Amino acid sequence: MKSFPDHTFIGDGYSWTATFDSHDWAHNANFYFTLKIYRENKVVRSRSVSIDDRMYGDINCKYSNAEISEYIHAVLDSYARKDIRAESD
């Protein structure tokens, strides 16, 4: 798995990046990321996110690495958008 260092812009001056921290295949089968939310290039929130690994690394997995990466990006994006909604409330 990889980090997502390029800012993903989500409107109203907000963007996010995510750093891959670890993969807990043996216990929980999760990826762990640090998600950072920015507003105008200033970090306004940083949080840990746990995401199901969708059988990453399993030779019988029906998903490609690219599909898993797209899935992870979409989940991180949904967390970021939820966080900015909470930030603006």
Secondary structure, 3 states (H helix, E strand, C coil): CCCEEEEEEEECCEEEEEEEEEEECCCCCEEEEEEEEEECCEEEEEEEEEEECCCCCCCCCCCCHHHHHHHHHHHHHHHHHHHHHHHHC
